Structure formats: structure tokens, C-alpha cells
Amino acid sequence: MNQPSEQEQEHDPGLKAIVSERRQLIGLAYRLVGSLSEAEDVVQETYTRWYALSPARRDAIESPGAWLTTVASRICLDLLGSARARRERYVGEWLPEPLPGRVEWTTGRPPATDPADRITLDESINMAFLVVLESLTPAERVAFVLHDVFRYAFAEVAEIVGRTPAACRQLASSARRRIRASRVSAAPIARQADLIKDFKKAWEAKDIEALIGLLDPDVKAVGDGGGLVSAALHPFEGREEVASYLMSVAEKTSGLELLEQTVNGRPGLVLRQAELTVAVFAFHVAEDRIRHIWGVRNPEKLRPWTDA
């Protein structure tokens, strides 16, 4: 289904309202499946199903936005189930697809009355949070994201996932406990940017001692090449081991351009060769040290960065 033109939308206010939901649906689907390309496919399929309905059935739907959200969430739930099998066959570590720039999706929904560790929309796209979401079951992930991030009531979540409100509350609670257990407060954005700038300088200078000084003693580095390009098949842990690995990467990428860019709403680095992005690095910074480094090299996950 092609995107309706602005002229078509102006002549059909209902169509304009439907198309206006696309941005939120993309945001929801990305958080649920961890891939922008798959999120776009989910939304495309959602709109295809909407327009497959007869005009009478569409007119009978009281809240088209809620209908679209329900369908998109159910598609994501099915996709997450099959993704587990695909990721077991994935070569090396699997990481969420990195987002270029500062991407924000808002819901326009009022805060829910449940005060339980609310996750902000901005926080919910950073790499650290998305990696933790990967540890949840598909049902936990959908229930948690819909309720804690997008503020849907459990009665609404129940309609989407096909379980009782009480069961959905339990799913979200279980997810919340696991997220809380692994959650480490990040340093202020300005401080993160300073540390990543220092990291870039040390890495470019191949100054291993300076790198070690910027890393947490228990730092962990994870790479994702997807079997399509060279990348570490297993994580590196500990600042000496991570720094040594980074030195080996620096030798292999000598002459390439390393740029400071926003990755999933946080300061990050992008490695470019000519006009092509060949790697994107996301970081988690806490207490003036780099705790996690995620390097995505899988070219299929870097397509949005080509024109970024």
C-alpha cells in the first residue's frame, strides 16, 4: 500500500486521521521488535489490513487508532515469537537496530495512575533499554511496552494480547522487576558527550592507557556483524580486554572516518568509509565511566544511516 498523498488526505479527513497514526505505530513497533525495518513492515501490514476492510466495517470502528494499535501489536507479538527461533540461528550476538539522530515518538496519552517506575519515551529508545527488553518473553515485552511506556490500561492491553487484565498486570510486573534489576542510571547527556569525545580521541590516537581510564572495570563490549561482515562472535568483558580489542579494531579501520553522532537518543560514534556507514557504536555511561559498548556492523541494520 502506497502512502496516501497530502491532497487525498485533505479531501478525506478520516484518511488524514488514519495516516497520522503512522508515526506512533512505527514507534511502538520499533520498541517491540527492536528493528526499524521490521517495524516499518509491521505498520505496512497493519495499514494493508485496514484497507482490506470494507468501507462499512471501517466506518463501524469507533476508534481507528485503537484498532491500528491492536493489529500492529498482535503482528509484533507473532513476529517476536518467530524471532526467537531466527536469533538462535543468528551468527554471533544479535543487537537491536540502531536509530540515527534524536528520534522521539509521543503518544498524547495522559499519565496512567500506576506510578510503577514509569519509563519515559526518550529512555525507551536507548540501546541499553532495548537490549534489556530482548531478555523478556514476547508477552512480557508487549504488555510492558504498551502499559509502562505507552500508558495503555491493562484492560486495553488484555484486548490486544488476548489475556485477562490480571494476567497482563502480572506480565508487566515480571518485566518491570527484570528491567529494574538490570537498570543503571545513566550520566547526564552532557557528561556522556564529553566522555564519548574523549573516547574517540583516545581510540583514534591508539592510546590504550587513556582508553582504559575511560572504561569501567566491568565494562562489556558486544559486536553484531550478523555473519555478513567480520565482528566479535562473543562479548568482551573487563577494561583491559575491551581496550585491547578496541586497539585491534583501530588497526583494521585506520583511515576511516570516526564521527560523533546521536545514536538512539544518546551520544554515540559512527564509522564511515567514503559515504558509507560501516559501523555504529552506542554506549552506556554511568558514574563517569563507560559501562557498555554496542557495536553494530551488520549492513542490513545500517541502511537508515546511509542518508542520515
Rosetta silent file (secondary structure, phi, psi, omega in degrees, C-alpha in Angstrom):
SEQUENCE: MNQPSEQEQEHDPGLKAIVSERRQLIGLAYRLVGSLSEAEDVVQETYTRWYALSPARRDAIESPGAWLTTVASRICLDLLGSARARRERYVGEWLPEPLPGRVEWTTGRPPATDPADRITLDESINMAFLVVLESLTPAERVAFVLHDVFRYAFAEVAEIVGRTPAACRQLASSARRRIRASRVSAAPIARQADLIKDFKKAWEAKDIEALIGLLDPDVKAVGDGGGLVSAALHPFEGREEVASYLMSVAEKTSGLELLEQTVNGRPGLVLRQAELTVAVFAFHVAEDRIRHIWGVRNPEKLRPWTDA
SCORE:     score description
SCORE:     0.000 S_00000001
   1 L     0.000  124.207  177.413    0.000    0.000    0.000 S_00000001
   2 L   -78.720  150.731  178.440    1.452    3.378   -1.030 S_00000001
   3 L   -65.525  127.839  179.061    1.286    6.300    1.385 S_00000001
   4 L   -60.239  143.536 -179.467   -1.784    8.459    0.518 S_00000001
   5 L   -71.336  162.541  178.234   -0.877   11.871   -0.903 S_00000001
   6 H   -61.979  -34.661 -179.944   -1.449   15.086    1.063 S_00000001
   7 H   -66.209  -39.801  178.183   -4.143   16.061   -1.451 S_00000001
   8 H   -65.386  -38.547 -179.646   -6.003   12.790   -0.835 S_00000001
   9 H   -67.419  -38.100 -179.550   -5.742   13.315    2.902 S_00000001
  10 H   -64.643  -34.322 -179.405   -7.114   16.864    2.675 S_00000001
  11 H   -81.495  -12.092 -178.872  -10.193   15.613    0.810 S_00000001
  12 L  -135.901   90.856 -179.107  -10.754   12.837    3.335 S_00000001
  13 H   -54.829  -34.505  179.109  -10.360   13.917    6.996 S_00000001
  14 H   -64.165  -41.166  178.091  -10.845   10.310    8.097 S_00000001
  15 H   -63.757  -40.442  179.922   -7.954    9.217    5.894 S_00000001
  16 H   -62.651  -39.995  179.380   -5.780   12.001    7.317 S_00000001
  17 H   -65.163  -39.328  179.436   -6.515   10.832   10.865 S_00000001
  18 H   -65.111  -46.442 -178.098   -5.583    7.263    9.958 S_00000001
  19 H   -65.960  -31.050 -179.413   -2.300    8.275    8.318 S_00000001
  20 H   -65.723  -17.058  178.845   -1.435   10.484   11.309 S_00000001
  21 L   -77.907  -12.913 -171.281   -1.249    7.338   13.447 S_00000001
  22 H   -59.344  -43.310 -176.937    1.699    6.022   11.430 S_00000001
  23 H   -61.436  -44.171  178.950    4.422    7.757   13.436 S_00000001
  24 H   -67.140  -37.784  179.503    3.173    6.398   16.739 S_00000001
  25 H   -64.202  -39.526  176.914    2.735    2.923   15.250 S_00000001
  26 H   -62.167  -44.376  179.468    6.332    2.956   13.997 S_00000001
  27 H   -61.724  -42.885  178.391    7.496    3.989   17.465 S_00000001
  28 H   -63.852  -49.694 -176.655    5.506    1.259   19.146 S_00000001
  29 H   -64.322  -37.264  179.242    6.602   -1.442   16.710 S_00000001
  30 H   -62.894  -43.743  179.475   10.283   -0.434   16.934 S_00000001
  31 H   -66.748  -29.476 -178.991   10.252   -0.760   20.704 S_00000001
  32 H   -79.169  -38.040 -174.509    8.504   -4.114   20.433 S_00000001
  33 H  -110.615  -11.967  176.134   10.713   -5.756   17.789 S_00000001
  34 L    72.948   17.596 -179.443   13.968   -3.759   18.048 S_00000001
  35 L  -142.137  124.570  179.645   14.242   -3.213   14.298 S_00000001
  36 H   -68.009  -40.259 -179.407   13.206   -0.133   12.351 S_00000001
  37 H   -65.125  -41.080  177.777   12.947   -2.043    9.074 S_00000001
  38 H   -69.827  -34.465  177.585   10.740   -4.711   10.674 S_00000001
  39 H   -62.640  -40.905  178.552    8.707   -2.000   12.411 S_00000001
  40 H   -65.455  -37.632  176.675    8.024   -0.388    9.038 S_00000001
  41 H   -64.211  -40.293  179.010    6.956   -3.775    7.653 S_00000001
  42 H   -60.898  -45.778 -177.924    4.613   -4.216   10.638 S_00000001
  43 H   -68.015  -38.467  176.766    2.992   -0.844   10.023 S_00000001
  44 H   -59.274  -45.648  179.496    2.711   -1.519    6.296 S_00000001
  45 H   -65.028  -36.442  178.857    0.915   -4.795    7.043 S_00000001
  46 H   -62.373  -46.086  179.008   -1.322   -3.023    9.581 S_00000001
  47 H   -68.868  -33.463  176.641   -2.475   -0.469    7.012 S_00000001
  48 H   -60.518  -43.059  178.979   -2.921   -3.202    4.418 S_00000001
  49 H   -67.752  -34.354  177.936   -5.334   -4.963    6.779 S_00000001
  50 H   -62.937  -47.359 -177.104   -7.162   -1.692    7.461 S_00000001
  51 H   -78.594   -8.851  173.388   -7.772   -1.023    3.787 S_00000001
  52 H   -78.600  -17.019  176.363   -8.746   -4.651    3.218 S_00000001
  53 L   -71.023  150.514  175.094  -11.819   -3.968    5.363 S_00000001
  54 L   -69.724  154.628  177.273  -14.982   -2.928    3.599 S_00000001
  55 H   -53.721  -36.608 -179.728  -15.923    0.769    3.923 S_00000001
  56 H   -65.585  -41.317  179.759  -18.864   -0.271    6.102 S_00000001
  57 H   -68.397  -38.328  178.393  -16.616   -2.183    8.510 S_00000001
  58 H   -65.031  -41.554 -179.799  -14.151    0.715    8.710 S_00000001
  59 H   -65.019  -27.124 -177.472  -16.965    3.156    9.424 S_00000001
  60 H   -80.569  -10.968 -179.463  -18.221    0.901   12.208 S_00000001
  61 L   -80.194  117.138 -174.117  -14.885    1.035   14.065 S_00000001
  62 L   -66.442  -39.961 -179.493  -15.294    3.562   16.863 S_00000001
  63 L  -129.312   93.722  179.681  -11.581    4.244   17.345 S_00000001
  64 H   -57.508  -37.137  179.801   -9.460    3.590   14.238 S_00000001
  65 H   -61.458  -42.361  178.610   -6.301    4.482   16.175 S_00000001
  66 H   -66.636  -38.432  178.418   -7.021    1.821   18.791 S_00000001
  67 H   -62.353  -46.826 -179.918   -7.800   -0.700   16.040 S_00000001
  68 H   -61.905  -42.230  179.318   -4.492    0.026   14.292 S_00000001
  69 H   -62.891  -42.952  179.514   -2.561   -0.233   17.582 S_00000001
  70 H   -61.188  -47.940 -178.382   -4.209   -3.559   18.384 S_00000001
  71 H   -64.552  -45.668 -179.351   -3.421   -5.039   14.979 S_00000001
  72 H   -61.474  -41.736 -179.282    0.169   -3.741   14.956 S_00000001
  73 H   -65.254  -39.976  179.060    0.791   -5.084   18.473 S_00000001
  74 H   -67.531  -37.606  175.995   -0.570   -8.511   17.563 S_00000001
  75 H   -62.936  -42.884  178.347    1.617   -8.645   14.457 S_00000001
  76 H   -62.457  -40.173  179.897    4.606   -7.738   16.646 S_00000001
  77 H   -60.961  -43.747  177.029    3.679  -10.437   19.155 S_00000001
  78 H   -65.033  -41.044 -178.648    3.683  -13.039   16.374 S_00000001
  79 H   -64.705  -40.133  178.810    6.916  -11.629   14.980 S_00000001
  80 H   -63.868  -35.838  178.127    8.635  -11.801   18.374 S_00000001
  81 H   -63.345  -44.320  179.795    7.692  -15.464   18.680 S_00000001
  82 H   -75.934  -26.000 -179.224    9.312  -16.341   15.363 S_00000001
  83 H   -64.615  -33.355  179.898   12.251  -14.004   16.026 S_00000001
  84 H   -59.441  -42.381  178.985   13.426  -16.151   18.924 S_00000001
  85 H   -67.542  -40.782  179.523   13.969  -19.075   16.573 S_00000001
  86 H   -63.616  -39.604 -176.542   15.698  -16.849   14.000 S_00000001
  87 H   -73.906  -21.050  173.846   18.042  -15.384   16.602 S_00000001
  88 H   -68.705  -25.924  178.724   19.089  -18.825   17.763 S_00000001
  89 L   -94.894   -4.392 -176.781   20.458  -19.303   14.236 S_00000001
  90 L   -66.269  139.228  179.807   21.955  -15.804   14.087 S_00000001
  91 L   -81.001  116.472 -179.169   25.737  -15.711   13.656 S_00000001
  92 L    80.838 -160.076 -178.912   27.259  -14.070   16.722 S_00000001
  93 L   -80.390  143.691  176.127   25.478  -11.639   19.008 S_00000001
  94 L  -102.856  128.914  176.436   22.168  -10.031   17.984 S_00000001
  95 L  -122.887  152.109  175.258   21.679   -6.330   18.778 S_00000001
  96 L   -59.393  154.706  179.287   18.722   -4.022   18.138 S_00000001
  97 L   -72.209  123.833 -177.437   18.915   -1.915   15.002 S_00000001
  98 L   -71.795  145.968  179.998   20.456    1.481   15.876 S_00000001
  99 L  -103.309  131.640  175.562   18.498    4.661   15.178 S_00000001
 100 E   -77.377  149.206  174.824   20.159    7.741   13.673 S_00000001
 101 L    68.815 -170.171  179.272   19.603   11.152   15.210 S_00000001
 102 L   -98.945  104.099 -176.524   17.279   12.005   18.034 S_00000001
 103 L  -103.592  124.103  178.052   14.076   10.089   17.404 S_00000001
 104 L  -128.758  132.528  173.446   11.072   10.773   19.625 S_00000001
 105 L  -120.460  126.940 -179.932    7.593    9.303   19.323 S_00000001
 106 L  -110.387  157.695 -175.927    4.887   10.678   21.592 S_00000001
 107 L  -106.778  -24.284 -177.015    1.527    9.175   22.446 S_00000001
 108 L    72.056    8.510 -179.906   -0.536   12.115   23.601 S_00000001
 109 L   -92.214  142.360  178.655   -1.986    9.876   26.316 S_00000001
 110 L   -68.728  155.283  178.254   -2.230   11.172   29.894 S_00000001
 111 L   -57.563  140.617  177.548   -0.024    9.557   32.566 S_00000001
 112 L   -74.983  161.393 -177.841   -1.507    6.372   33.998 S_00000001
 113 L   -75.946  -22.279  178.668   -2.388    6.241   37.669 S_00000001
 114 L   -71.276  117.208 -175.348    0.023    3.354   38.264 S_00000001
 115 L   -86.842    6.484 -168.328    3.280    5.058   39.411 S_00000001
 116 L   -64.252  103.516  170.984    5.474    1.979   38.998 S_00000001
 117 L    36.203   57.492 -177.679    8.882    3.049   37.650 S_00000001
 118 L   -58.957  133.066  177.208    7.493    4.782   34.581 S_00000001
 119 L   -95.370  129.757  179.294    9.820    4.642   31.577 S_00000001
 120 L   -77.128  157.747  178.923    9.952    7.819   29.505 S_00000001
 121 L   -62.001  -37.491 -179.286    9.559    7.640   25.737 S_00000001
 122 L   -65.342  -44.810 -179.808   13.041    9.093   25.304 S_00000001
 123 H   -65.183  -31.155 -172.615   14.627    6.494   27.587 S_00000001
 124 H   -75.651    0.077  173.564   12.742    3.677   25.892 S_00000001
 125 H  -109.987   -2.115 -179.812   14.699    4.012   22.631 S_00000001
 126 L   -73.690  154.804 -171.907   18.207    3.953   24.083 S_00000001
 127 H   -61.678  -39.327 -178.668   20.260    0.862   23.329 S_00000001
 128 H   -58.804  -43.645 -179.013   20.664   -0.208   26.960 S_00000001
 129 H   -67.706  -42.677 -179.172   16.902   -0.355   27.444 S_00000001
 130 H   -65.072  -35.199  178.171   16.268   -2.167   24.153 S_00000001
 131 H   -65.698  -40.028  177.680   18.894   -4.788   24.982 S_00000001
 132 H   -64.458  -39.616  178.735   17.173   -5.491   28.307 S_00000001
 133 H   -57.510  -29.708 -179.412   13.828   -5.827   26.514 S_00000001
 134 L   -63.877  -21.485 -179.039   15.379   -8.662   24.498 S_00000001
 135 L   -81.994   -8.870 -178.186   15.564  -10.746   27.680 S_00000001
 136 L   -85.182  157.901  171.391   11.781  -10.652   28.140 S_00000001
 137 L   -71.401  158.688  178.412    9.285  -13.126   26.758 S_00000001
 138 H   -53.767  -43.705 -178.644    7.213  -11.809   23.829 S_00000001
 139 H   -66.782  -39.689  177.641    4.106  -11.460   26.033 S_00000001
 140 H   -62.491  -43.515 -177.103    6.071   -9.673   28.789 S_00000001
 141 H   -63.469  -46.265 -178.726    7.582   -7.294   26.285 S_00000001
 142 H   -65.471  -45.423 -179.517    4.275   -6.377   24.664 S_00000001
 143 H   -63.308  -42.852 -178.195    2.460   -5.959   27.987 S_00000001
 144 H   -67.310  -48.030 -177.903    5.263   -3.886   29.484 S_00000001
 145 H   -63.905  -43.624 -179.974    5.789   -1.598   26.498 S_00000001
 146 H   -63.707  -42.539 -175.828    2.073   -0.980   25.999 S_00000001
 147 H   -84.380  -54.129 -172.101    1.443   -0.247   29.688 S_00000001
 148 H   -79.688  -28.666 -179.820    4.643    1.246   31.097 S_00000001
 149 H   -97.490  -50.528 -175.159    5.849    3.110   28.006 S_00000001
 150 L   -97.254    0.756  167.758    2.715    3.885   26.013 S_00000001
 151 L    67.355   29.960  174.315    0.393    4.102   29.044 S_00000001
 152 L   -79.304  140.116  176.629   -2.331    1.747   27.926 S_00000001
 153 L   -67.856  155.162 -177.298   -4.583    0.487   30.711 S_00000001
 154 H   -63.988  -27.434  176.112   -4.362   -3.229   31.449 S_00000001
 155 H   -64.089  -38.970  177.489   -7.903   -3.697   30.180 S_00000001
 156 H   -70.121  -41.549  178.646   -6.732   -2.366   26.796 S_00000001
 157 H   -60.660  -39.782 -179.556   -3.572   -4.463   26.893 S_00000001
 158 H   -60.335  -40.445  178.535   -5.685   -7.546   27.610 S_00000001
 159 H   -62.447  -33.886 -175.767   -7.726   -6.948   24.452 S_00000001
 160 H   -78.154  -46.168 -174.117   -4.510   -6.766   22.436 S_00000001
 161 H   -91.930   -6.107  176.930   -2.622   -9.775   23.792 S_00000001
 162 L    74.247   32.707  176.677   -5.659  -11.980   24.348 S_00000001
 163 L  -129.790  173.638  179.622   -5.202  -12.470   28.092 S_00000001
 164 L   -75.583  156.416  175.626   -7.021  -11.240   31.176 S_00000001
 165 H   -56.197  -38.372  179.446   -6.174   -7.827   32.665 S_00000001
 166 H   -64.217  -40.499  179.077   -4.845   -9.605   35.760 S_00000001
 167 H   -66.177  -39.345  178.808   -2.551  -11.774   33.644 S_00000001
 168 H   -66.995  -37.972  176.056   -1.312   -8.709   31.754 S_00000001
 169 H   -60.954  -41.187  179.154   -0.647   -6.912   35.029 S_00000001
 170 H   -66.891  -40.361  177.551    1.438   -9.900   36.127 S_00000001
 171 H   -60.445  -46.987 -179.448    3.342   -9.950   32.840 S_00000001
 172 H   -65.533  -37.949  179.439    4.183   -6.261   33.123 S_00000001
 173 H   -64.886  -42.156  177.906    5.147   -6.662   36.775 S_00000001
 174 H   -62.906  -43.715  178.516    7.506   -9.523   35.949 S_00000001
 175 H   -63.153  -41.550 -178.274    9.076   -7.489   33.147 S_00000001
 176 H   -61.950  -40.705  179.161    9.388   -4.463   35.422 S_00000001
 177 H   -63.055  -42.604 -178.679   11.282   -6.467   38.061 S_00000001
 178 H   -68.500  -37.751  178.793   13.763   -7.764   35.496 S_00000001
 179 H   -68.993  -42.255 -179.985   14.275   -4.320   33.995 S_00000001
 180 H   -61.899  -38.330 -177.650   14.695   -2.720   37.419 S_00000001
 181 H   -66.552  -28.792 -176.758   17.297   -5.329   38.380 S_00000001
 182 H  -104.057   -0.076 -173.937   19.456   -4.557   35.346 S_00000001
 183 L   -83.436  129.485  176.071   18.860   -0.821   35.180 S_00000001
 184 L  -124.391  127.668 -177.535   21.778    1.511   35.948 S_00000001
 185 L   -60.103  134.949 -179.847   21.225    5.258   35.998 S_00000001
 186 L   -86.284  153.778  174.973   22.963    6.997   33.125 S_00000001
 187 L   -68.059  159.527  175.753   25.180   10.042   33.472 S_00000001
 188 L   -55.911  148.474 -175.718   23.764   13.399   32.279 S_00000001
 189 H   -54.628  -41.950 -178.903   23.778   13.723   28.484 S_00000001
 190 H   -61.712  -40.659  178.980   26.399   16.499   28.531 S_00000001
 191 H   -69.160  -38.105  176.239   28.760   14.331   30.579 S_00000001
 192 H   -58.638  -45.667 -178.677   28.126   11.371   28.274 S_00000001
 193 H   -60.810  -40.869  179.027   29.035   13.520   25.293 S_00000001
 194 H   -63.136  -44.248 -179.051   32.298   14.625   26.941 S_00000001
 195 H   -66.443  -39.337  179.095   33.297   11.044   27.724 S_00000001
 196 H   -67.978  -35.229  176.011   32.487    9.812   24.219 S_00000001
 197 H   -62.904  -44.569  177.924   34.522   12.700   22.787 S_00000001
 198 H   -64.929  -38.330  177.935   37.485   11.663   24.989 S_00000001
 199 H   -61.447  -45.517  179.674   36.926    8.032   23.988 S_00000001
 200 H   -59.306  -45.893 -179.308   37.039    8.994   20.303 S_00000001
 201 H   -62.218  -45.327 -179.346   40.301   10.912   20.750 S_00000001
 202 H   -64.869  -40.401 -178.860   41.946    8.058   22.649 S_00000001
 203 H   -66.548  -44.723  179.705   40.755    5.465   20.144 S_00000001
 204 H   -64.823  -35.019 -179.698   41.964    7.471   17.144 S_00000001
 205 L   -81.983   -4.427 -176.525   45.313    8.058   18.870 S_00000001
 206 L    54.926   41.340 -179.616   45.532    4.326   19.728 S_00000001
 207 L   -95.614   91.900 -173.711   46.209    5.380   23.318 S_00000001
 208 H   -66.356  -33.924  179.874   45.340    2.229   25.244 S_00000001
 209 H   -66.878  -39.882  177.845   46.095    3.730   28.665 S_00000001
 210 H   -65.606  -38.965  177.975   43.718    6.625   28.007 S_00000001
 211 H   -62.495  -47.270 -179.390   41.052    4.182   26.858 S_00000001
 212 H   -57.580  -38.008 -179.812   41.431    2.046   29.966 S_00000001
 213 H   -66.578  -20.884 -179.732   40.981    5.159   32.093 S_00000001
 214 H   -91.771  -13.011 -174.505   37.612    5.855   30.457 S_00000001
 215 E   -97.854  144.251  173.286   36.239    2.342   30.894 S_00000001
 216 E   -67.872  147.140  178.968   34.514    0.858   33.918 S_00000001
 217 E   -54.780  -31.037 -179.192   36.415   -2.104   35.412 S_00000001
 218 E  -104.938   25.825 -178.345   33.488   -4.356   34.461 S_00000001
 219 E   -56.759  148.359  178.532   32.840   -2.823   31.040 S_00000001
 220 E  -130.170  132.031  178.638   31.273   -5.093   28.430 S_00000001
 221 E  -118.717  131.401 -177.841   31.586   -4.716   24.655 S_00000001
 222 E  -127.016  133.246  178.022   29.264   -6.515   22.237 S_00000001
 223 E  -115.286  153.981 -179.007   29.526   -6.604   18.447 S_00000001
 224 E  -138.003  105.469  175.999   26.944   -7.550   15.822 S_00000001
 225 L  -109.792  -12.859  177.154   28.047   -8.478   12.323 S_00000001
 226 L    64.960   13.608 -177.862   25.276  -10.953   11.601 S_00000001
 227 L    78.760    1.206 -177.761   27.711  -13.244    9.803 S_00000001
 228 L   -96.334  -28.272  176.252   27.785  -10.750    6.914 S_00000001
 229 L  -138.725  166.224 -178.849   30.913   -8.844    7.991 S_00000001
 230 L   -70.096  135.637  177.170   33.665   -9.534   10.497 S_00000001
 231 L  -164.125  154.257  178.882   32.714   -8.884   14.124 S_00000001
 232 L   -60.728  131.384 -178.579   33.463  -10.442   17.503 S_00000001
 233 L   -79.281  -19.867 -178.442   31.286  -13.520   17.944 S_00000001
 234 L  -133.534  152.479  179.780   31.294  -13.196   21.732 S_00000001
 235 L   -64.138  154.045  171.509   31.283  -10.206   24.124 S_00000001
 236 E  -107.252  139.930 -178.338   34.491   -8.850   25.638 S_00000001
 237 E  -131.791  145.833 -178.290   34.477   -8.030   29.344 S_00000001
 238 L    92.970  139.264 -170.523   36.852   -6.077   31.602 S_00000001
 239 H   -67.869  -33.106  178.357   38.557   -2.833   30.652 S_00000001
 240 H   -67.542  -43.794 -179.883   41.940   -4.322   29.718 S_00000001
 241 H   -66.391  -43.090  179.805   40.364   -6.927   27.445 S_00000001
 242 H   -65.218  -43.810 -179.839   37.952   -4.415   25.895 S_00000001
 243 H   -62.312  -40.492  178.405   40.705   -1.825   25.380 S_00000001
 244 H   -63.372  -41.549  177.985   42.934   -4.435   23.696 S_00000001
 245 H   -63.693  -41.939  179.895   40.082   -5.422   21.407 S_00000001
 246 H   -63.280  -35.216  176.471   39.434   -1.765   20.537 S_00000001
 247 H   -63.508  -39.520  178.856   43.108   -1.362   19.632 S_00000001
 248 H   -66.986  -36.301  177.132   42.831   -4.278   17.207 S_00000001
 249 H   -66.654  -40.975 -179.710   39.742   -2.696   15.652 S_00000001
 250 H   -60.168  -38.219  178.760   41.559    0.652   15.343 S_00000001
 251 H   -64.875  -38.900 -177.615   44.350   -1.034   13.383 S_00000001
 252 H   -75.132  -24.858 -174.987   41.866   -2.599   10.963 S_00000001
 253 L  -107.703   16.482  179.854   39.893    0.626   10.433 S_00000001
 254 L   -56.746  132.262 -179.999   42.837    3.004   10.064 S_00000001
 255 L    96.121  -12.601  176.911   41.996    5.740    7.578 S_00000001
 256 L   -84.790  159.809 -176.688   38.232    5.537    8.077 S_00000001
 257 E   -92.602  125.974  178.173   36.276    8.496    9.424 S_00000001
 258 E  -108.636  118.691 -173.267   35.001    8.300   13.012 S_00000001
 259 E  -117.564  145.251  172.819   32.196   10.771   13.718 S_00000001
 260 E   -84.175  120.250  178.870   30.344   11.833   16.842 S_00000001
 261 E  -143.696  160.359  176.464   26.627   11.341   16.241 S_00000001
 262 E   -78.414  128.787  178.966   23.482   10.714   18.233 S_00000001
 263 E  -123.322  117.831 -178.719   22.616    7.017   18.406 S_00000001
 264 L    50.834   43.515  175.197   19.228    6.078   19.831 S_00000001
 265 L    79.132    3.260 -178.750   18.945    9.439   21.553 S_00000001
 266 E  -127.677  158.004  176.609   22.374    9.237   23.241 S_00000001
 267 E   -59.680  131.954 -179.412   25.910   10.342   22.272 S_00000001
 268 E  -146.982 -173.244 -179.876   27.497    7.715   20.042 S_00000001
 269 E  -131.226  147.855  179.416   30.044    7.184   17.281 S_00000001
 270 E  -129.752  131.268  178.807   29.714    6.297   13.616 S_00000001
 271 E  -102.091  124.218 -176.557   32.443    4.810   11.453 S_00000001
 272 E  -124.494  143.847  174.503   32.247    5.791    7.807 S_00000001
 273 E  -121.651  113.008 -170.193   34.135    4.751    4.698 S_00000001
 274 L    58.651 -118.877  179.794   33.644    7.315    1.942 S_00000001
 275 L  -104.462    9.752 -174.537   29.882    7.942    2.134 S_00000001
 276 E  -106.612  130.211  174.710   29.021    4.558    3.585 S_00000001
 277 E   -79.585  123.356 -177.467   28.384    3.869    7.276 S_00000001
 278 E  -109.936  -12.344  176.977   30.207    0.651    8.193 S_00000001
 279 E  -162.529  146.778  175.855   29.672    0.620   11.965 S_00000001
 280 E  -128.886  132.265 -177.618   27.606    2.360   14.637 S_00000001
 281 E  -117.415  124.717  175.411   28.630    2.411   18.296 S_00000001
 282 E  -110.073  152.137 -174.695   26.215    3.005   21.172 S_00000001
 283 E  -134.549  153.565  166.844   27.334    3.474   24.767 S_00000001
 284 E  -120.656  121.058 -176.657   26.029    3.369   28.299 S_00000001
 285 E  -114.119  128.734  177.575   27.835    5.809   30.586 S_00000001
 286 E  -144.778  139.068  176.410   27.410    5.793   34.358 S_00000001
 287 L    51.973   46.267  175.212   29.430    7.334   37.172 S_00000001
 288 L    62.544   23.243  175.829   31.983    8.887   34.776 S_00000001
 289 E  -140.397  151.935  176.496   32.867    5.564   33.168 S_00000001
 290 E   -83.626  118.466 -176.806   31.739    3.697   30.072 S_00000001
 291 E   -92.846  -37.086 -178.262   29.848    0.593   31.241 S_00000001
 292 E  -137.838  145.253  172.497   28.680   -0.865   27.923 S_00000001
 293 E  -130.309  127.312  176.784   29.685   -0.566   24.269 S_00000001
 294 E  -118.953  120.201 -179.738   27.489   -1.955   21.496 S_00000001
 295 E  -113.477  116.590 -179.144   28.941   -2.039   18.001 S_00000001
 296 E  -102.404  119.577  179.462   26.602   -2.784   15.098 S_00000001
 297 L  -117.364  -13.220  179.690   28.308   -3.770   11.843 S_00000001
 298 L   -56.893  113.548 -176.133   25.580   -5.825   10.190 S_00000001
 299 H   -59.657  -26.603  179.336   24.996   -3.837    6.960 S_00000001
 300 H   -68.451  -22.558  179.196   21.317   -4.790    6.923 S_00000001
 301 H   -93.677   -2.655 -176.192   20.895   -2.865   10.195 S_00000001
 302 L  -107.309    4.345 -177.927   22.793    0.188    8.934 S_00000001
 303 H   -58.293  -40.169  179.209   20.629    1.113    5.950 S_00000001
 304 H   -63.668  -14.914 -177.029   18.910    4.043    7.750 S_00000001
 305 H   -88.780  -12.901 -177.695   22.390    5.539    8.317 S_00000001
 306 L   -61.512  -41.008 -178.581   23.349    5.799    4.662 S_00000001
 307 L  -106.393   10.285 -177.059   21.362    9.004    4.178 S_00000001
 308 L   -69.933    0.000    0.000   21.462   10.100    7.856 S_00000001
